[in-house]
Amino acid sequence: MTQLSPNEIVIVGGFNGKFLSDYYLLQFNDQGAAVSVTKQENERSMIQGATLFPFQVPTIGDIKNRQAYTVDWQNMSLFFYNGQKWTYNKHVKHQANF
C-alpha cells in the first residue's frame, strides 16, 4: 500500500488462497473519512503466465505526479503505475559482474 495523491491510497495484491492481481484505490475527503473504494482488476502481467502482484510487493508512491512503483520479488520485476494502469518496467535481478 502507498499514498498515491494527497487524498488517495492504492493497495496492491493480496492472497485469498491464490495471489491476486487486484488493486484498490481508496479516496478520502479533507477530514480523512473514506469516500470511495474502487477495486481494479489488472490486466495479465507482461510476464507470460504471471500474476502482477503475486509476492511481497514493496510499493512507493509519488503523490505529486500520482504515480507508483512496485517490485514483484518472485519474478524480480519492477512495475510502474502511471495514474491509470500498471505496466512492466524492467527485470531487477542483480547480475554479478565477475
C-alpha positions, 0 to 999 in steps of 0.5 A: 500500500502507498499514498498515491495523491494527497487524498488517495491510497492504492493497495496492491495484491493480496492472497485469498488462497491464490495471489491476486492481481487486484488493486484498490484505490481508496479516496478520502475527503479533507477530514480523512473519512473514506469516500470511495473504494474502487477495486481494479482488476489488472490486466495479465502481467507482461510476464507470460503466465504471471500474476502482477502482484503475486509476492511481497510487493514493496510499493512507493508512491509519488503523490505529486505526479500520482504515480507508483512503483512496485517490485514483484520479488518472485519474478524480480520485476519492477512495475510502474503505475502511471495514474491509470494502469500498471505496466512492466518496467524492467527485470531487477535481478542483480547480475554479478559482474565477475 
